[in-house]
Amino acid sequence: MLQEAGIDFQLFEAYPEVTPAVGAGIALLPNGNRILDQLGCYEEMLRNAGHAINAVCIRGPDGGPLWTFEKADQRSIERHGYPMFFCDRQRVLDVLYSRLRDLSKVLTKKRVVRIEQTEDEAHIIVKDGSVYTGDVVIGADGVNSVVRHELRRHAVEKGLGSDYDDDNGTGSNRQYWFLIENLGKTYRGQDIPKFGSDDLEQMVRKHWNDRLTTEVMQAISYYRSLHKEVTQL
């Protein structure tokens, strides 16, 4: 969007690659798809997804349906102009990156560790010691956002709390599943726990026999997943 508006920018990517194979699926909602359409990449995103979500079903512990919303894609288009669909995170980044005219604007291996500001400008300090200066800093760095942490630090605010952790995976038929568990208490700031692959499996095992449908259990979905992540929310 900055490119289309003629605004000079630089994008700092922490990973060595611009589109690393990390993360699972991303839900693209109608409001976001409207923006993607303006950028000229909505149709390609939809092709990558395969199809829009046409039904939503909430199921009980036995796998049976409690509530079903049919024709979700049609109703979403009628109300908002666009449907909702899921797409692999890496493919979303691939499509967006392919639309950049000047790839030198994207700098890899630039993990931001600190942000300082004056009345006129902001200074971004990167892990390798380099410093970059700009008028505005935009944070799009996920749930463990350094930018958000720095905003909180500068504002001397208590910050957002974390009550749940979240597991999600990509199933063998490109189905996207999410397991959300209450942490039991609210964590804040530096006290918010971090989770790894061992924590992920330990948490999923507590729901091993939960039914996603009357025929499919959580254990089957977990072991058939192409990619799994655990994230604190």
C-alpha atoms as an extended CHARMM CRD file, in Angstrom:
* protein
*
       233  EXT
         1         1  MET       CA              0.0000000000        0.0000000000        0.0000000000  PROA      1               0.0000000000
         2         2  LEU       CA              2.8680000000        2.3820000000        0.7510000000  PROA      2               0.0000000000
         3         3  GLN       CA              4.3120000000        1.5640000000       -2.6610000000  PROA      3               0.0000000000
         4         4  GLU       CA              1.0350000000        2.3940000000       -4.4130000000  PROA      4               0.0000000000
         5         5  ALA       CA              0.7330000000        5.6320000000       -2.4330000000  PROA      5               0.0000000000
         6         6  GLY       CA              4.2500000000        6.7040000000       -3.4170000000  PROA      6               0.0000000000
         7         7  ILE       CA              5.4990000000        6.7080000000        0.1890000000  PROA      7               0.0000000000
         8         8  ASP       CA              9.1490000000        5.7630000000        0.7050000000  PROA      8               0.0000000000
         9         9  PHE       CA              9.5950000000        2.8160000000        3.0610000000  PROA      9               0.0000000000
        10        10  GLN       CA             11.8550000000        0.0150000000        4.2540000000  PROA      10              0.0000000000
        11        11  LEU       CA             10.6900000000       -3.3640000000        5.5010000000  PROA      11              0.0000000000
        12        12  PHE       CA             12.7320000000       -5.2490000000        8.1030000000  PROA      12              0.0000000000
        13        13  GLU       CA             12.4740000000       -9.0500000000        8.0560000000  PROA      13              0.0000000000
        14        14  ALA       CA             13.9560000000      -10.9790000000       10.9930000000  PROA      14              0.0000000000
        15        15  TYR       CA             14.4000000000      -14.2210000000        9.0260000000  PROA      15              0.0000000000
        16        16  PRO       CA             17.1150000000      -14.8500000000        6.4080000000  PROA      16              0.0000000000
        17        17  GLU       CA             14.3460000000      -15.2980000000        3.8130000000  PROA      17              0.0000000000
        18        18  VAL       CA             11.5080000000      -12.9570000000        2.9440000000  PROA      18              0.0000000000
        19        19  THR       CA              8.9490000000      -15.7630000000        2.7800000000  PROA      19              0.0000000000
        20        20  PRO       CA             10.1500000000      -18.3870000000        5.2940000000  PROA      20              0.0000000000
        21        21  ALA       CA              8.2850000000      -21.6760000000        5.7070000000  PROA      21              0.0000000000
        22        22  VAL       CA              7.0350000000      -20.8210000000        9.1980000000  PROA      22              0.0000000000
        23        23  GLY       CA              3.5450000000      -20.4410000000       10.5570000000  PROA      23              0.0000000000
        24        24  ALA       CA              0.4500000000      -22.3030000000        9.4250000000  PROA      24              0.0000000000
        25        25  GLY       CA             -2.6670000000      -20.8080000000        7.8820000000  PROA      25              0.0000000000
        26        26  ILE       CA             -3.9990000000      -17.2720000000        7.7260000000  PROA      26              0.0000000000
        27        27  ALA       CA             -7.7000000000      -16.4360000000        7.6730000000  PROA      27              0.0000000000
        28        28  LEU       CA             -8.3700000000      -13.7430000000        5.0840000000  PROA      28              0.0000000000
        29        29  LEU       CA            -11.5710000000      -11.9120000000        6.0100000000  PROA      29              0.0000000000
        30        30  PRO       CA            -13.7790000000       -9.7660000000        3.7370000000  PROA      30              0.0000000000
        31        31  ASN       CA            -12.3540000000       -6.4460000000        4.9390000000  PROA      31              0.0000000000
        32        32  GLY       CA             -8.8050000000       -7.6350000000        4.2720000000  PROA      32              0.0000000000
        33        33  ASN       CA             -9.7650000000       -9.1150000000        0.9120000000  PROA      33              0.0000000000
        34        34  ARG       CA            -11.1170000000       -5.7340000000       -0.1630000000  PROA      34              0.0000000000
        35        35  ILE       CA             -7.6430000000       -4.2750000000        0.4050000000  PROA      35              0.0000000000
        36        36  LEU       CA             -5.9810000000       -7.2060000000       -1.3690000000  PROA      36              0.0000000000
        37        37  ASP       CA             -8.2690000000       -6.5630000000       -4.3380000000  PROA      37              0.0000000000
        38        38  GLN       CA             -7.1660000000       -2.9260000000       -4.4320000000  PROA      38              0.0000000000
        39        39  LEU       CA             -3.5620000000       -4.1510000000       -4.4880000000  PROA      39              0.0000000000
        40        40  GLY       CA             -4.3470000000       -6.4890000000       -7.3880000000  PROA      40              0.0000000000
        41        41  CYS       CA             -3.6360000000       -9.7770000000       -5.6380000000  PROA      41              0.0000000000
        42        42  TYR       CA             -7.0360000000      -10.9290000000       -4.3450000000  PROA      42              0.0000000000
        43        43  GLU       CA             -7.7410000000      -13.3340000000       -7.2220000000  PROA      43              0.0000000000
        44        44  GLU       CA             -4.3470000000      -15.0250000000       -6.8530000000  PROA      44              0.0000000000
        45        45  MET       CA             -4.8620000000      -15.3860000000       -3.1040000000  PROA      45              0.0000000000
        46        46  LEU       CA             -8.2330000000      -17.0240000000       -3.7030000000  PROA      46              0.0000000000
        47        47  ARG       CA             -6.7030000000      -19.4050000000       -6.2660000000  PROA      47              0.0000000000
        48        48  ASN       CA             -4.0630000000      -20.4120000000       -3.7260000000  PROA      48              0.0000000000
        49        49  ALA       CA             -6.7530000000      -21.0480000000       -1.1300000000  PROA      49              0.0000000000
        50        50  GLY       CA             -8.7090000000      -23.2320000000       -3.5610000000  PROA      50              0.0000000000
        51        51  HSD       CA            -12.1540000000      -22.1210000000       -2.4220000000  PROA      51              0.0000000000
        52        52  ALA       CA            -13.8980000000      -19.8370000000        0.0440000000  PROA      52              0.0000000000
        53        53  ILE       CA            -15.4840000000      -21.0480000000        3.2690000000  PROA      53              0.0000000000
        54        54  ASN       CA            -19.0650000000      -22.0120000000        2.4470000000  PROA      54              0.0000000000
        55        55  ALA       CA            -20.1780000000      -23.3970000000        5.8120000000  PROA      55              0.0000000000
        56        56  VAL       CA            -19.3170000000      -22.9360000000        9.4830000000  PROA      56              0.0000000000
        57        57  CYS       CA            -20.1440000000      -25.6620000000       12.0080000000  PROA      57              0.0000000000
        58        58  ILE       CA            -19.6810000000      -25.6260000000       15.7880000000  PROA      58              0.0000000000
        59        59  ARG       CA            -19.5350000000      -29.1320000000       17.2570000000  PROA      59              0.0000000000
        60        60  GLY       CA            -19.9380000000      -30.5390000000       20.7530000000  PROA      60              0.0000000000
        61        61  PRO       CA            -17.6480000000      -32.9480000000       22.6730000000  PROA      61              0.0000000000
        62        62  ASP       CA            -19.1170000000      -35.9400000000       20.8330000000  PROA      62              0.0000000000
        63        63  GLY       CA            -18.3410000000      -34.4240000000       17.4290000000  PROA      63              0.0000000000
        64        64  GLY       CA            -21.9910000000      -33.7580000000       16.6630000000  PROA      64              0.0000000000
        65        65  PRO       CA            -23.0610000000      -30.3580000000       15.2820000000  PROA      65              0.0000000000
        66        66  LEU       CA            -24.3870000000      -27.7540000000       17.7380000000  PROA      66              0.0000000000
        67        67  TRP       CA            -24.7990000000      -24.9170000000       15.2440000000  PROA      67              0.0000000000
        68        68  THR       CA            -24.3150000000      -24.6650000000       11.4850000000  PROA      68              0.0000000000
        69        69  PHE       CA            -24.1180000000      -21.6080000000        9.2550000000  PROA      69              0.0000000000
        70        70  GLU       CA            -24.7150000000      -22.5210000000        5.6070000000  PROA      70              0.0000000000
        71        71  LYS       CA            -23.8730000000      -20.5500000000        2.4440000000  PROA      71              0.0000000000
        72        72  ALA       CA            -21.3000000000      -18.4960000000        4.3640000000  PROA      72              0.0000000000
        73        73  ASP       CA            -19.4490000000      -17.4950000000        1.1990000000  PROA      73              0.0000000000
        74        74  GLN       CA            -22.6070000000      -16.3190000000       -0.5770000000  PROA      74              0.0000000000
        75        75  ARG       CA            -23.8690000000      -14.3510000000        2.4310000000  PROA      75              0.0000000000
        76        76  SER       CA            -20.4650000000      -12.8050000000        3.0510000000  PROA      76              0.0000000000
        77        77  ILE       CA            -20.3000000000      -11.5750000000       -0.5450000000  PROA      77              0.0000000000
        78        78  GLU       CA            -23.8380000000      -10.1850000000       -0.3210000000  PROA      78              0.0000000000
        79        79  ARG       CA            -23.0650000000       -8.2880000000        2.8900000000  PROA      79              0.0000000000
        80        80  HSD       CA            -19.4190000000       -7.3330000000        2.4750000000  PROA      80              0.0000000000
        81        81  GLY       CA            -18.5240000000       -7.8530000000       -1.1760000000  PROA      81              0.0000000000
        82        82  TYR       CA            -15.9660000000      -10.5990000000       -0.4960000000  PROA      82              0.0000000000
        83        83  PRO       CA            -15.8730000000      -14.0820000000        1.0690000000  PROA      83              0.0000000000
        84        84  MET       CA            -13.6200000000      -15.4690000000        3.7950000000  PROA      84              0.0000000000
        85        85  PHE       CA            -10.9870000000      -18.1190000000        3.1480000000  PROA      85              0.0000000000
        86        86  PHE       CA             -7.8400000000      -19.6640000000        4.5850000000  PROA      86              0.0000000000
        87        87  CYS       CA             -4.4660000000      -19.6780000000        2.8510000000  PROA      87              0.0000000000
        88        88  ASP       CA             -0.9630000000      -20.8740000000        3.7580000000  PROA      88              0.0000000000
        89        89  ARG       CA              0.9620000000      -18.0610000000        5.4440000000  PROA      89              0.0000000000
        90        90  GLN       CA              3.9750000000      -18.6020000000        3.1950000000  PROA      90              0.0000000000
        91        91  ARG       CA              1.8580000000      -18.3280000000        0.0440000000  PROA      91              0.0000000000
        92        92  VAL       CA              0.3240000000      -15.0690000000        1.2810000000  PROA      92              0.0000000000
        93        93  LEU       CA              3.8190000000      -13.6360000000        1.7390000000  PROA      93              0.0000000000
        94        94  ASP       CA              4.9160000000      -14.9810000000       -1.6690000000  PROA      94              0.0000000000
        95        95  VAL       CA              2.0700000000      -13.2000000000       -3.4400000000  PROA      95              0.0000000000
        96        96  LEU       CA              2.5900000000       -9.9040000000       -1.6020000000  PROA      96              0.0000000000
        97        97  TYR       CA              6.3570000000      -10.0030000000       -2.1530000000  PROA      97              0.0000000000
        98        98  SER       CA              5.9240000000      -10.6880000000       -5.8720000000  PROA      98              0.0000000000
        99        99  ARG       CA              3.9890000000       -7.4050000000       -6.1710000000  PROA      99              0.0000000000
       100       100  LEU       CA              6.8810000000       -5.2420000000       -4.9370000000  PROA      100             0.0000000000
       101       101  ARG       CA              8.5590000000       -3.2720000000       -7.7080000000  PROA      101             0.0000000000
       102       102  ASP       CA             11.7210000000       -2.4940000000       -5.7150000000  PROA      102             0.0000000000
       103       103  LEU       CA             12.8200000000       -5.5930000000       -3.7950000000  PROA      103             0.0000000000
       104       104  SER       CA             15.7390000000       -3.7000000000       -2.2570000000  PROA      104             0.0000000000
       105       105  LYS       CA             13.1940000000       -2.1130000000        0.0750000000  PROA      105             0.0000000000
       106       106  VAL       CA             13.0260000000       -5.4230000000        1.9750000000  PROA      106             0.0000000000
       107       107  LEU       CA             15.9950000000       -6.1360000000        4.2600000000  PROA      107             0.0000000000
       108       108  THR       CA             16.4270000000       -9.6710000000        5.6280000000  PROA      108             0.0000000000
       109       109  LYS       CA             18.1760000000      -10.7800000000        8.8410000000  PROA      109             0.0000000000
       110       110  LYS       CA             17.1410000000       -7.4860000000       10.4300000000  PROA      110             0.0000000000
       111       111  ARG       CA             15.5540000000       -8.3940000000       13.7500000000  PROA      111             0.0000000000
       112       112  VAL       CA             14.4000000000       -5.2170000000       15.5030000000  PROA      112             0.0000000000
       113       113  VAL       CA             15.3320000000       -5.1630000000       19.1910000000  PROA      113             0.0000000000
       114       114  ARG       CA             14.6260000000       -1.5940000000       20.2420000000  PROA      114             0.0000000000
       115       115  ILE       CA             12.9410000000        1.5990000000       19.0600000000  PROA      115             0.0000000000
       116       116  GLU       CA             13.8310000000        5.0880000000       20.2140000000  PROA      116             0.0000000000
       117       117  GLN       CA             12.0580000000        8.2660000000       19.2360000000  PROA      117             0.0000000000
       118       118  THR       CA             12.4530000000       12.0220000000       19.2950000000  PROA      118             0.0000000000
       119       119  GLU       CA              9.8900000000       14.7090000000       18.5630000000  PROA      119             0.0000000000
       120       120  ASP       CA             10.6790000000       14.4830000000       14.8410000000  PROA      120             0.0000000000
       121       121  GLU       CA             11.7440000000       10.9040000000       14.0330000000  PROA      121             0.0000000000
       122       122  ALA       CA             12.0450000000        7.3140000000       15.1520000000  PROA      122             0.0000000000
       123       123  HSD       CA             15.2210000000        5.2320000000       15.3410000000  PROA      123             0.0000000000
       124       124  ILE       CA             15.0890000000        1.4750000000       14.8360000000  PROA      124             0.0000000000
       125       125  ILE       CA             17.9220000000       -0.5130000000       16.4350000000  PROA      125             0.0000000000
       126       126  VAL       CA             18.5250000000       -3.9220000000       14.8470000000  PROA      126             0.0000000000
       127       127  LYS       CA             20.1330000000       -6.9760000000       16.4620000000  PROA      127             0.0000000000
       128       128  ASP       CA             23.2330000000       -6.6630000000       14.2580000000  PROA      128             0.0000000000
       129       129  GLY       CA             23.8350000000       -3.1860000000       15.6830000000  PROA      129             0.0000000000
       130       130  SER       CA             22.6900000000       -1.1480000000       12.6980000000  PROA      130             0.0000000000
       131       131  VAL       CA             20.3400000000        1.8120000000       13.1900000000  PROA      131             0.0000000000
       132       132  TYR       CA             17.6800000000        3.0890000000       10.7690000000  PROA      132             0.0000000000
       133       133  THR       CA             15.7790000000        6.3620000000       10.9550000000  PROA      133             0.0000000000
       134       134  GLY       CA             12.2870000000        7.1870000000        9.7240000000  PROA      134             0.0000000000
       135       135  ASP       CA              9.2150000000        9.3000000000       10.3440000000  PROA      135             0.0000000000
       136       136  VAL       CA              6.8400000000        6.4740000000       11.2560000000  PROA      136             0.0000000000
       137       137  VAL       CA              7.2930000000        2.9010000000       12.5130000000  PROA      137             0.0000000000
       138       138  ILE       CA              4.5910000000        0.3770000000       11.6080000000  PROA      138             0.0000000000
       139       139  GLY       CA              4.5960000000       -2.9010000000       13.5120000000  PROA      139             0.0000000000
       140       140  ALA       CA              3.4580000000       -6.0230000000       11.6650000000  PROA      140             0.0000000000
       141       141  ASP       CA              5.5470000000       -8.4220000000       13.7150000000  PROA      141             0.0000000000
       142       142  GLY       CA              3.0190000000      -10.8230000000       15.2000000000  PROA      142             0.0000000000
       143       143  VAL       CA              1.8710000000      -11.7070000000       18.6990000000  PROA      143             0.0000000000
       144       144  ASN       CA              5.4010000000      -11.3600000000       20.1360000000  PROA      144             0.0000000000
       145       145  SER       CA              5.6410000000       -7.8750000000       18.6840000000  PROA      145             0.0000000000
       146       146  VAL       CA              8.7810000000       -5.9190000000       19.5270000000  PROA      146             0.0000000000
       147       147  VAL       CA              7.0660000000       -2.7820000000       18.2420000000  PROA      147             0.0000000000
       148       148  ARG       CA              4.1440000000       -3.2600000000       20.6140000000  PROA      148             0.0000000000
       149       149  HSD       CA              6.5670000000       -3.9120000000       23.4840000000  PROA      149             0.0000000000
       150       150  GLU       CA              8.4060000000       -0.7070000000       22.7020000000  PROA      150             0.0000000000
       151       151  LEU       CA              5.1730000000        1.2780000000       22.4770000000  PROA      151             0.0000000000
       152       152  ARG       CA              4.2460000000       -0.0460000000       25.8880000000  PROA      152             0.0000000000
       153       153  ARG       CA              7.6830000000        0.7620000000       27.2500000000  PROA      153             0.0000000000
       154       154  HSD       CA              7.5420000000        4.3090000000       25.9560000000  PROA      154             0.0000000000
       155       155  ALA       CA              4.0100000000        4.8710000000       27.1930000000  PROA      155             0.0000000000
       156       156  VAL       CA              4.7800000000        3.2870000000       30.5840000000  PROA      156             0.0000000000
       157       157  GLU       CA              1.6030000000        1.2620000000       30.3310000000  PROA      157             0.0000000000
       158       158  LYS       CA              0.7380000000       -2.0450000000       31.8570000000  PROA      158             0.0000000000
       159       159  GLY       CA              0.0810000000       -3.5560000000       28.4500000000  PROA      159             0.0000000000
       160       160  LEU       CA             -2.1700000000       -6.2870000000       27.1410000000  PROA      160             0.0000000000
       161       161  GLY       CA             -2.6710000000       -9.4660000000       29.0970000000  PROA      161             0.0000000000
       162       162  SER       CA             -2.4590000000      -13.0630000000       27.8930000000  PROA      162             0.0000000000
       163       163  ASP       CA             -5.1400000000      -15.5310000000       28.9960000000  PROA      163             0.0000000000
       164       164  TYR       CA             -4.9710000000      -18.2680000000       26.3540000000  PROA      164             0.0000000000
       165       165  ASP       CA             -2.4330000000      -20.1150000000       24.2690000000  PROA      165             0.0000000000
       166       166  ASP       CA             -3.2760000000      -21.2130000000       20.7580000000  PROA      166             0.0000000000
       167       167  ASP       CA             -2.2830000000      -24.2330000000       18.6430000000  PROA      167             0.0000000000
       168       168  ASN       CA             -2.9930000000      -24.4160000000       14.9420000000  PROA      168             0.0000000000
       169       169  GLY       CA             -2.0340000000      -26.7770000000       12.1740000000  PROA      169             0.0000000000
       170       170  THR       CA             -2.4320000000      -27.4740000000        8.4980000000  PROA      170             0.0000000000
       171       171  GLY       CA             -4.1780000000      -30.8110000000        7.8590000000  PROA      171             0.0000000000
       172       172  SER       CA             -3.4000000000      -33.2810000000        5.0760000000  PROA      172             0.0000000000
       173       173  ASN       CA             -6.2380000000      -31.9070000000        2.9100000000  PROA      173             0.0000000000
       174       174  ARG       CA             -5.2880000000      -28.3040000000        3.6180000000  PROA      174             0.0000000000
       175       175  GLN       CA             -7.7490000000      -28.0390000000        6.4620000000  PROA      175             0.0000000000
       176       176  TYR       CA             -6.8310000000      -25.5320000000        9.1600000000  PROA      176             0.0000000000
       177       177  TRP       CA             -7.4900000000      -26.4310000000       12.7880000000  PROA      177             0.0000000000
       178       178  PHE       CA             -7.0930000000      -24.4450000000       15.9990000000  PROA      178             0.0000000000
       179       179  LEU       CA             -6.9180000000      -25.5800000000       19.6250000000  PROA      179             0.0000000000
       180       180  ILE       CA             -7.2900000000      -22.8110000000       22.2130000000  PROA      180             0.0000000000
       181       181  GLU       CA             -6.5780000000      -23.5100000000       25.9010000000  PROA      181             0.0000000000
       182       182  ASN       CA             -7.0160000000      -21.2600000000       28.9330000000  PROA      182             0.0000000000
       183       183  LEU       CA             -3.6960000000      -20.7300000000       30.7470000000  PROA      183             0.0000000000
       184       184  GLY       CA             -5.4540000000      -20.6050000000       34.1000000000  PROA      184             0.0000000000
       185       185  LYS       CA             -4.3440000000      -17.0680000000       34.9160000000  PROA      185             0.0000000000
       186       186  THR       CA             -3.5540000000      -13.7990000000       33.1790000000  PROA      186             0.0000000000
       187       187  TYR       CA              0.1130000000      -13.1730000000       32.3350000000  PROA      187             0.0000000000
       188       188  ARG       CA              1.4820000000       -9.7630000000       31.4150000000  PROA      188             0.0000000000
       189       189  GLY       CA              4.5680000000       -8.3610000000       29.7100000000  PROA      189             0.0000000000
       190       190  GLN       CA              7.7690000000      -10.3170000000       30.3410000000  PROA      190             0.0000000000
       191       191  ASP       CA              5.8550000000      -12.8900000000       32.4210000000  PROA      191             0.0000000000
       192       192  ILE       CA              3.9310000000      -14.1880000000       29.3910000000  PROA      192             0.0000000000
       193       193  PRO       CA              5.2420000000      -17.7710000000       28.9180000000  PROA      193             0.0000000000
       194       194  LYS       CA              6.8070000000      -19.0140000000       25.7060000000  PROA      194             0.0000000000
       195       195  PHE       CA              6.0130000000      -22.4490000000       24.3250000000  PROA      195             0.0000000000
       196       196  GLY       CA              7.9330000000      -24.9600000000       22.2240000000  PROA      196             0.0000000000
       197       197  SER       CA              7.2110000000      -28.2010000000       20.3670000000  PROA      197             0.0000000000
       198       198  ASP       CA              7.2290000000      -30.2760000000       23.5890000000  PROA      198             0.0000000000
       199       199  ASP       CA              4.6490000000      -27.9590000000       25.1520000000  PROA      199             0.0000000000
       200       200  LEU       CA              2.5690000000      -28.2000000000       21.9840000000  PROA      200             0.0000000000
       201       201  GLU       CA              2.3040000000      -31.9950000000       22.0520000000  PROA      201             0.0000000000
       202       202  GLN       CA              1.7380000000      -32.0320000000       25.8100000000  PROA      202             0.0000000000
       203       203  MET       CA             -1.1860000000      -29.6570000000       25.4620000000  PROA      203             0.0000000000
       204       204  VAL       CA             -2.6990000000      -31.4800000000       22.4900000000  PROA      204             0.0000000000
       205       205  ARG       CA             -2.4810000000      -34.8200000000       24.3230000000  PROA      205             0.0000000000
       206       206  LYS       CA             -4.8730000000      -33.4860000000       26.9580000000  PROA      206             0.0000000000
       207       207  HSD       CA             -7.4390000000      -33.2490000000       24.1450000000  PROA      207             0.0000000000
       208       208  TRP       CA             -6.3120000000      -36.4200000000       22.3600000000  PROA      208             0.0000000000
       209       209  ASN       CA             -9.7470000000      -38.0030000000       22.2070000000  PROA      209             0.0000000000
       210       210  ASP       CA            -11.7360000000      -34.8240000000       21.5630000000  PROA      210             0.0000000000
       211       211  ARG       CA            -13.8310000000      -35.2350000000       18.4410000000  PROA      211             0.0000000000
       212       212  LEU       CA            -13.6030000000      -32.6800000000       15.6480000000  PROA      212             0.0000000000
       213       213  THR       CA            -16.4460000000      -34.4880000000       13.8920000000  PROA      213             0.0000000000
       214       214  THR       CA            -18.2600000000      -37.7320000000       14.6390000000  PROA      214             0.0000000000
       215       215  GLU       CA            -15.5380000000      -39.6210000000       12.7090000000  PROA      215             0.0000000000
       216       216  VAL       CA            -12.3810000000      -37.5350000000       13.2670000000  PROA      216             0.0000000000
       217       217  MET       CA            -10.5180000000      -37.1610000000       16.5710000000  PROA      217             0.0000000000
       218       218  GLN       CA             -7.9340000000      -34.5240000000       17.5310000000  PROA      218             0.0000000000
       219       219  ALA       CA             -5.1260000000      -37.1130000000       17.5440000000  PROA      219             0.0000000000
       220       220  ILE       CA             -5.6930000000      -37.9490000000       13.8640000000  PROA      220             0.0000000000
       221       221  SER       CA             -5.6810000000      -34.2910000000       12.8520000000  PROA      221             0.0000000000
       222       222  TYR       CA             -2.4960000000      -33.6370000000       14.8590000000  PROA      222             0.0000000000
       223       223  TYR       CA             -0.4180000000      -36.4300000000       13.3560000000  PROA      223             0.0000000000
       224       224  ARG       CA             -1.5390000000      -35.7070000000        9.7980000000  PROA      224             0.0000000000
       225       225  SER       CA             -0.6630000000      -32.0120000000       10.0410000000  PROA      225             0.0000000000
       226       226  LEU       CA              1.9640000000      -30.6330000000        7.6780000000  PROA      226             0.0000000000
       227       227  HSD       CA              2.8110000000      -27.8010000000       10.0510000000  PROA      227             0.0000000000
       228       228  LYS       CA              1.9840000000      -26.9890000000       13.6610000000  PROA      228             0.0000000000
       229       229  GLU       CA              2.5860000000      -23.9310000000       15.8320000000  PROA      229             0.0000000000
       230       230  VAL       CA              1.8520000000      -22.9670000000       19.4350000000  PROA      230             0.0000000000
       231       231  THR       CA              1.3840000000      -19.2810000000       20.2650000000  PROA      231             0.0000000000
       232       232  GLN       CA              0.3780000000      -17.3830000000       23.3750000000  PROA      232             0.0000000000
       233       233  LEU       CA             -2.4300000000      -14.8850000000       22.7990000000  PROA      233             0.0000000000
